[in-house]
């Protein structure tokens, strides 16, 4: 089968490898259909690492995908051959201290597809996963099923506030995760949603799909302008771009008792926080680690049709064009939001 490997910084090669086989009775063999290029994939592509997670080349990349079930193990009961599925790329033990506390996303033996040293990625024609990782749907297209994974991160992120109902919030960064967070917040009946991004077209997209106000921090004093509209400041800020300036803005935008939810992955291994503002305003900071059992909720949100998600998919490539797909996303070419590789 064909598979895409990161073989060096900014270099993707398509190679022929053996088709995988089911090894356990609870596994399923999937024919992959759509693969999404994620921001974390771009970190590996550009830098060869995320924090302490470093790539050993060659490295099979990607973790967002949809597929068709081609074969099932003997003990598989709920998933059938021919099912179209979204896939949770995480596999956890359910028995360690973290899993017992409902923290499956920090499982002591967590495996995550397309993560260095953990599990091969999904940029390939076939893969084998546990039945429990598969979420079938008869309503969604393969591209929509591919968007379930990033949406699940946003669905998990908006679970941190006790309620978003009528709360005024900020979303800093309007890439795929920021836009998914916008949809998840709208679903929770948030009040006014302020969205920022350094790309004007992404601001326009966010405004078109439900943001109350958008602006580009490169040409707008974000804090000053939001303060004019919200003198009491914001209840919550979701930092979705992995940018130090956004962290600084978030601290100044939050009202006393406000909450900062860090969703974006930062290129640097350290960030700076204003301890003065954090202490005086008694700001709480949360970190979002992937999706923690939110895949089903994300699938049902998209299936509901309450909010459109297709607008996020702006580019399609075939597997032979994987290098072009990664270059397009890494360099923000052609107003790209989400690039999908059709396998």
C-alpha positions, 0 to 999 in steps of 0.5 A: 500500500501507499504511505506518506512518510516525513523523511526530513524537515519539510520533506514528505515521501510516498512509499510502498509498504505492506498492508497491515493485518488484524492482530487482535480479535477486537481490531478492525481493518480500515480503508482510509478515505480522507486525511486532514493536515493538522497544525501539530503535523505542521510542527513536525513538518517544519521543526521535527518536534513538538516540545520534547516529542522529537521525530526520528525519520522516517516518520509516518505522519497524520492522525485526522481521518475517515475510513471504511471498515474492510475487515473485522476481528472475531470479537468485534460486535458494534462495527460492521464491514462497510461502515463509514467511520470517524476515528479517535486516534487515541488508544488508552488502557482504561485501568491506570490511575489517570483513566480511572479518574476519567483522564483518558487523554493523560493515560499512562500508556496512551498511544496516539496515531502520528505521534513520535514514538507512540504509533504510526500515522494515518497518511496511508491507504489502510490501517488497523485500530481497535473497534472502540476507536471507530465512530460510524455514521450514515449521515456524514461525508468522508470529509465531514467525518475527517473533521470530527477529530478537530471538532472533538478537541473543541468540544472538549475545550468548551467543557472546561467552563461550567457554562458558556450560556450568555458568557462573552468569550474570546477565541484567539486564532481562527484556524481549524481549531479556533473555528471548531471552538467557535462552533462548539461555543455557539452550540453551548449558547455563548454570548458575544464571541470575539475572534482574532487572527493574523489572516484577514480571510480567516477573520472574515470566515469566523464572522460569517459563521457566527462570531460577533466581532473579528479583527486582525491583531497586526492592524488592530489594538485587540485589547483596546477595541474589545475593552470599548465594547466590553468594559467589564472584559471577557468571561473566558478566552480560548487561546487557539493559535499557540502564540505568546502575544495571544497569551498576553492579550488573553490575560489583559482581556479576562475579567476578575475570576476569568478563565484562560483555556489554552488549546493551541500548541506553542512552537516554543517549549516555554511561555510567559504569563503575567503573574501580576494580572493572574494574581490580582484578577484571580485568573484560572488557566486550563490546558487542553490535551487532545479530546478526552472521550469527546469524539462521539459528542463531536460526531453528533454535533456535526450530524445534527446539521445545526452548524455547517462545518464543510466551509473549513475544508478549503483544499483537496489533494491526492496522496501523491500530492502530500508534499504540496498539501503540507507546503500549502498549510505550512505557508498559509497559501491560497487562504487555506484553512483545512487541507484534506488528502484523499487517499 
